[in-house]
Amino acid sequence: MIIRSLKFLPSIILMVTIYYLSSKPTDSVHLTGEVRYLFFKALHILVYMSLFFSYRFAGFTNKQGIILVAIYGVTDEFHQSFTPGRTPMATDVLYDTAGALLGLLLLPILTYSRNRYEKLAVSKRKK
């Protein structure tokens, strides 16, 4: 029971981290123009792709993981509406969801790589 509950720990850690970072103004990041825009959008994609992977690790299906990422993205933007120096944007939810979809595309590649690595490790142990 405890082991099963621990599978949710990565998701919880990521969600708490996202909530904490969303509480901070972004003016400490000294980037401007397009570079700043691309940095933050790439960050949205990577962080929410990680959140998708953590949901899958916890046992949710692909569909459930994508839906949960989208819902958390909406709640994160709502939270930002109360944070000075932050602006909630619907497009950020799209980037969050795009991160989950990218994770969905990468999942078979990562699974194949892990399975192949495990087979190699087993065959080396048998020798």
For each residue, the residues with C-beta under 8 A, 3 or more apart:
1: 4 5
2: 5 6
3: 6 7
4: 1 7
5: 1 2 8 9
6: 2 3 9
7: 3 4 10 57 58 59
8: 5 11 12 58
9: 5 6 12 13
10: 7 13 14 54 57 58
11: 8 14 15 51 54 55 57 58
12: 8 9 15 16
13: 9 10 16 17
14: 10 11 17 18 47 50 51 54
15: 11 12 18 19 51 72
16: 12 13 19 20
17: 13 14 20 21
18: 14 15 21 22 47 51 72 76
19: 15 16 22 23 76 79
20: 16 17 23 24
21: 17 18 24
22: 18 19 76 79 80 83 86
23: 19 20 79 83
24: 20 21 28 83
25: 28 83 84 85 86
26: 29 40 85 86
27: 85
28: 24 25
29: 26 36 39 40
30:
31: 35 36 39
32: 35 36
33: 36 37
34: 37 38
35: 31 32 38 39
36: 29 31 32 33 39 40
37: 33 34 40 41
38: 34 35 41 42
39: 29 31 35 36 42 43
40: 26 29 36 37 43 44
41: 37 38 44 45 95
42: 38 39 45 46
43: 39 40 46 47
44: 40 41 47 48 92 95 96 99
45: 41 42 48 49 95 96 98 99 102
46: 42 43 49 50 99
47: 14 18 43 44 50 51 99
48: 44 45 51 52 69 72 73 95 96 97 98 99 100
49: 45 46 52 53 99 100 102 103 106
50: 14 46 47 53 54 99 103
51: 11 14 15 18 47 48 54 55 68 69 72 99 100
52: 48 49 55 56 65 66 69 99 100 103 104
53: 49 50 56 57 103 107
54: 10 11 14 50 51 57 58
55: 11 51 52 58 60 64 65 68 69
56: 52 53 59 60 62 65 103 107
57: 7 10 11 53 54
58: 7 8 10 11 54 55
59: 7 56
60: 55 56 64 65 68
61: 64 65
62: 56 65 66 104 107
63: 66 67
64: 55 60 61 67 68
65: 52 55 56 60 61 62 68 69 100 103 104
66: 52 62 63 69 70 97 100 101 104
67: 63 64 70 71
68: 51 55 60 64 65 71 72
69: 48 51 52 55 65 66 72 73 96 97 99 100
70: 66 67 73 74 93 96 97 100
71: 67 68 74 75
72: 15 18 48 51 68 69 75 76 96
73: 48 69 70 76 77 92 93 96 97
74: 70 71 77 78 93
75: 71 72 78 79
76: 18 19 22 72 73 79 80 92 96
77: 73 74 80 81 88 89 90 92 93
78: 74 75 81 88
79: 19 22 23 75 76 82 83
80: 22 76 77 83 86 87 88
81: 77 78 86 88
82: 79
83: 22 23 24 25 79 80 86
84: 25
85: 25 26 27
86: 22 25 26 80 81 83
87: 80
88: 77 78 80 81 92
89: 77 92 93
90: 77 93 94
91: 94 95
92: 44 73 76 77 88 89 95 96
93: 70 73 74 77 89 90 96 97
94: 90 91 97 98
95: 41 44 45 48 91 92 98 99
96: 44 45 48 69 70 72 73 76 92 93 99 100
97: 48 66 69 70 73 93 94 100 101
98: 45 48 94 95 101 102
99: 44 45 46 47 48 49 50 51 52 69 95 96 102 103
100: 48 49 51 52 65 66 69 70 96 97 103 104
101: 66 97 98 104 105
102: 45 49 98 99 105 106
103: 49 50 52 53 56 65 99 100 106 107
104: 52 62 65 66 100 101 107
105: 101 102 108
106: 49 102 103 109 110
107: 53 56 62 103 104 110 111
108: 105 111 112
109: 106 112 113
110: 106 107 113 114
111: 107 108 114 115
112: 108 109 115 116
113: 109 110 116 117
114: 110 111 117 118
115: 111 112 118 119
116: 112 113 119 120
117: 113 114 120 121
118: 114 115 121 122
119: 115 116 122 123
120: 116 117 123 124
121: 117 118 124 125
122: 118 119 125 126
123: 119 120 126 127
124: 120 121 127
125: 121 122
126: 122 123
127: 123 124
